[in-house]
Amino acid sequence: MDRVARHTVRDDFLHKLSAGRVLIMGILNVTPDSFSDGGQHNGLAAAIEHAERMRLEGADIIDIGGESTRPGAAEVTAEEEWRRVAGILASLAASSALPLSIDTYKASVAQKAAEAGAVIINDVWGLTRDPDLADVVAATGSLVVVTYNRGEADGSINLRDDMAGFFADTFREADAHAIPREHIILDPGVGFAKTYEQNFGVLAHLDVLADTGCPVLVGVSRKSFIGRLTERPADDRLIGTLAANLASVHRGASILRVHDVAEHREALTMLEAIEKAR
């Protein structure tokens, strides 16, 4: 995809985001070992079919991942990660059905994905893992999801203060690399370097992120903290996921990253109808 066309897709997405409607990011893992759907969409045909299904169900953007980020997952090389995502990125970008996001922390993968048409770089390490990623974000004019990820869990910290400090560092890093503030999306990082209790805490204190003025993305879909609370397996955590996501919308979330698109679109439609009646 050429730069002008890609920036048009990016700006259309930003316009949609600024309109106030909560957007849905559909998860497309092309990995053999993701915690919930590993191996289900590995083949190109299966991945395209799933992306189309999510579009029809109401997704606003598709997030493509080629490396599992579940705790304990084996790291893959940048070459292998790109091999997994290249075909589906090219195919979906050519169809122009929905804007695309690449779930990676590797600068080389992000660069190639942006050149292929991805408009968002979704970095679960929050610009702290690969020192070249910020330059790629700036040079390609990408939007970037910055995840609150300290690297190691510490139950003794003041969560609000630590989140605020982490994102203050994010903004300084972004300024140093000429990344516009309007290109930054913040994620509380549920499941990443958090204690069990802190996963609930970051959602309860989502205002720390919302008060920065940046859009807030929440990704809790089917995660283990829900399973621990509800005693449900990964493929039976929809109710807990919906509850956490709707609570997050009330606290300022504007993008929900989910596996179950149709159910979330229906729930959000109901929530929007109630809000309009006020």
Steps between C-alpha positions, in 0.01 A plus 500: 500500500641841410557762769218732395239223495620368835484842663147542368402174672673616817329838501159346430553276803598799715190684386283204590669480839445870568127467427446348843383149407683217675694305239566127489841356415459140388780262596658295221779281636692311234700308759514137607511577873278794598321429828145497364505448125848370422509311171141578400584760233850402389422436133446795268149391399394447862644838604325685217173325581525594866585863420198523270278346766616760753437780248145380445448471875593864550876529546652840423860385470687168487804441723734238350749320721776261399650435843314391812531746789352266761716453812768239439460494122815432300640799314530473123745670268399806307535296181258234621255756634497680165460173311186428701333839444623611155244318288195593704613863526545526125167334427297705748668828405422432133133446581478836683218353711625624839804684633770272635714491813817297552552351846879514532778654703767440235602800289582297190160327501322829566683665208400228255145491631462875456633476147242226436217720625467471880413836654542408868801348675373326813801469732439295815836622634403867477804623304738355760622178333634587154684834495434542127123467517429866581695603190290263289178642645612854419643427155193309383247738656341207680267511793647315797340316790724544804439234764572554869751221550763531775671176397458342844206502739541685830210487740646772722471792256242777505322401181360842411833673550691231313264510201517878491880489511520233232289699256681824583814317384307388190418857408860610549615214275239591242605865503864403458410302188247751362201269545189722510291468815192436286666184368527341847247255646543382860439147633498415875671169422274250673696176533841656439730519805206528738401316813154345496363792704671761280312376194181620667676811629610634164142472375364669811746787447457533125441873549878539535525415131184676386604825670801528268263569211627200303262226385498199732506141376408215734591139425359260758340246268495149655807576715608289795400747773140454382541124511648512848208705630222311320663154487427486126730364226631735232225421250224567757587846632267712289284623789798609706658660195184696419467619859859621515475670161173681567635621834808622312285695255345684794852583618612641168595215267439578134638182337433143614731224375292181493461148368118506510408785267127441446423478871692817576338692215156401629588600857644833385193570286283454809729720708494772235121491482474547876748787495311676220180483705644703786 
